[in-house]
Structures are given as structure tokens and as C-alpha cells.
């Protein structure tokens, strides 16, 4: 498939989501992850959950909007590809870590697979019907919430670029978004 990128087609919402996400959490360095040495306060974990919920809503609504408004045939730049690029840029900026992960076993891009035990366990739980998966971890001595949320097929246009989604049952996760958010 011909994948061209026209920044105008990424939509203002993608830009707003990127700016917003890049501004709300402190830097997360690539570092050794471990179980938290001291449990963070419950209210702080709740705030991190709220941040994940807000980002998840923004990102998923953006993907749906871009697909609906700008994806018309197989040659258009897929909204999922735009999301992968957006998430990569956000993660590389050091503010939040976010990734799109395949849950079908047949990823659109090979790097969009579960990479660690947390993501692998989360995909299994989501496929079994869980609404999400989370864990509090410590990275460089600081607490973070890792969270995985399901991504179901929500419109027929998804099948245009992902024909293997055609048989997915309504609500079945075909992917997930993996978040790492600071607990403050």
C-alpha cells in the first residue's frame, strides 16, 4: 500500500493531543523498571489513573476522527499509523510513554507488538475480556502507573487497511494502548 503523509490530514486534534500530552507529565527516562519500594499515596495513583483515562479518550477519539474524516481508501495514510507516529514522538520527548500494540497476532507493523511481561500479560487479559490492565512500578526511584487499555474495531473503515479485522466481534480488542505515566 502506498502510505503518504500529508500533515494537514493528521488534523488539529492530533496536534492538540500531542501538545497536551507532552505538557502534562514530567520526563520518563529509559531506565530499569522495578516494583515500587514505597507504595505511592492512593490519591496520587488515582490522579495518574485520571491522566491515563483522559489521554486514552483524547487519543482514541482522535484516531476515530482522523479515520472518519481523512481515510477514504487504502492509499490514504491510516489513522493508526498516525497514532503510532504521534505516540513515538510523545515517548521520545521524554514526557509520557505511550505505544499502540497489536492484539491480533498479525501486526500492521512488526514493532507494534507487546514487548515486555507487563504488555504480554495485559494483552492476554484484554483478550479474555478485561477492561484494562495496570501496575505501579518504580523507574529511577520514581513511581509510575503502567496501564493498558483495549482498542476495538469501531468502524468499517478500519478493515480497509486491516482485512484481518473483518471477523473481529464487536468490542473485541484488536489492539491496546500502553501508557507509562508519572505518579505525582
C-alpha positions in Angstrom: 0.0 0.0 0.0 1.1 3.5 -0.8 1.5 5.3 2.6 2.0 9.0 2.1 1.9 11.6 4.9 0.1 14.8 4.5 0.4 16.7 7.8 -2.9 18.5 7.0 -4.7 15.2 7.2 -3.4 14.4 10.7 -5.9 17.0 11.9 -5.7 19.7 14.5 -6.8 17.2 17.2 -3.6 15.2 16.7 -1.6 18.3 17.2 -3.6 19.4 20.2 -3.3 15.9 21.7 0.5 15.9 21.2 1.0 19.3 22.7 -1.3 18.5 25.6 0.3 15.1 26.3 3.8 16.5 26.1 3.0 19.1 28.7 1.2 17.2 31.5 3.8 14.8 32.9 7.5 15.0 33.9 10.2 13.3 31.9 10.3 9.5 32.0 13.8 8.3 31.3 14.5 4.9 29.7 15.5 3.1 32.8 15.4 0.0 34.8 11.9 -0.8 36.0 11.2 -2.4 39.4 8.5 -2.9 41.9 7.9 0.2 44.0 10.0 0.4 47.1 7.4 2.5 48.9 3.8 2.5 47.8 2.7 5.8 46.4 -0.3 7.5 48.0 -3.7 6.3 46.8 -4.8 9.8 45.7 -1.6 10.1 43.6 -2.4 6.8 41.9 -5.9 8.0 41.3 -4.6 11.2 39.7 -2.4 9.1 37.4 -5.4 6.9 36.5 -7.3 10.0 35.7 -4.5 11.2 33.4 -4.5 7.8 31.6 -8.2 8.0 31.2 -8.1 11.5 29.8 -5.2 10.7 27.4 -7.0 7.5 26.3 -10.1 9.3 25.5 -8.2 12.0 23.5 -6.1 9.6 21.6 -9.0 7.2 20.7 -11.3 10.0 19.7 -8.5 11.4 17.6 -7.9 8.1 15.8 -11.6 7.7 15.1 -12.0 11.3 13.9 -9.0 11.1 11.6 -10.2 7.8 10.2 -13.7 9.2 9.6 -12.6 12.5 8.0 -9.4 11.7 6.1 -9.2 8.0 5.3 -11.1 7.2 2.2 -9.2 4.4 0.5 -6.2 2.1 1.0 -3.7 4.7 -0.3 -4.5 7.2 2.4 -2.3 7.4 5.5 -4.0 5.3 8.1 -5.0 6.9 11.4 -3.4 4.0 13.3 -0.1 4.9 11.5 -0.6 8.5 12.5 -1.2 7.3 16.1 2.0 5.2 16.1 4.0 8.3 14.9 2.3 10.6 17.4 2.9 8.1 20.3 6.6 7.7 19.2 7.1 11.4 19.2 5.5 11.8 22.6 7.5 9.0 24.0 10.8 10.2 22.6 10.2 13.7 24.1 10.5 12.1 27.5 7.2 13.3 28.9 4.9 10.3 28.6 5.4 6.9 27.3 2.7 5.6 25.1 2.5 2.8 22.4 0.0 1.2 20.2 0.2 -2.6 20.4 -1.4 -5.2 18.2 -3.6 -7.8 20.0 -4.4 -10.0 16.9 -1.1 -11.7 16.4 -0.9 -10.2 13.0 0.5 -6.6 13.5 0.4 -4.0 10.8 3.9 -3.1 11.8 6.2 -5.7 13.4 7.3 -3.2 16.1 3.7 -2.8 17.4 3.8 -6.0 19.5 3.8 -6.5 23.2 7.5 -6.1 24.3 7.6 -6.9 28.0 5.9 -9.1 30.5 3.5 -6.3 31.6 2.3 -5.8 28.0 2.1 -9.5 27.2 0.1 -10.2 30.3 -2.1 -7.2 29.6 -2.9 -8.3 26.1 -3.9 -11.8 27.4 -6.2 -10.1 30.0 -7.8 -7.8 27.4 -8.4 -10.6 25.0 -10.1 -12.5 27.9 -12.5 -9.6 28.4 -10.7 -7.4 31.0 -11.5 -3.6 30.7 -7.8 -2.8 31.3 -4.6 -3.8 33.0 -2.4 -1.8 35.2 0.6 -1.9 37.5 2.5 0.6 39.7 6.3 0.4 39.1 9.3 2.4 40.0 11.6 3.8 37.4 14.8 5.5 38.5 13.4 5.7 42.0 10.1 7.4 41.0 6.6 5.8 40.9 4.8 5.3 37.6 1.5 3.8 36.6 1.7 1.4 33.7 -1.7 0.9 32.1 -3.0 -1.0 29.1 -6.4 -0.1 27.5 -8.2 -2.0 24.7 -8.6 -0.8 21.2 -11.6 -2.4 19.4 -12.6 -2.1 15.8 -15.1 0.7 15.9 -15.8 1.4 12.3 -15.9 -0.5 9.0 -13.1 1.8 7.6 -10.6 0.0 9.9 -11.0 -3.1 7.8 -9.9 -1.3 4.7 -6.2 -1.4 5.9 -6.6 -4.3 8.3 -8.5 -7.0 6.4 -7.8 -9.5 9.2 -10.0 -7.4 11.5 -13.1 -8.2 9.4 -14.0 -11.2 11.6 -13.5 -9.4 14.9 -16.5 -9.4 17.1 -17.9 -6.1 18.2 -16.0 -4.9 21.2 -13.2 -7.4 20.8 -9.8 -5.8 21.3 -7.7 -5.9 18.2 -5.0 -3.7 19.9 -4.2 -1.8 23.0 -2.6 1.4 24.1 0.2 1.1 26.6 0.8 4.0 28.9 3.5 4.8 31.4 2.5 7.9 33.5 4.2 9.5 36.4 2.5 9.2 39.8 2.8 12.6 41.5 
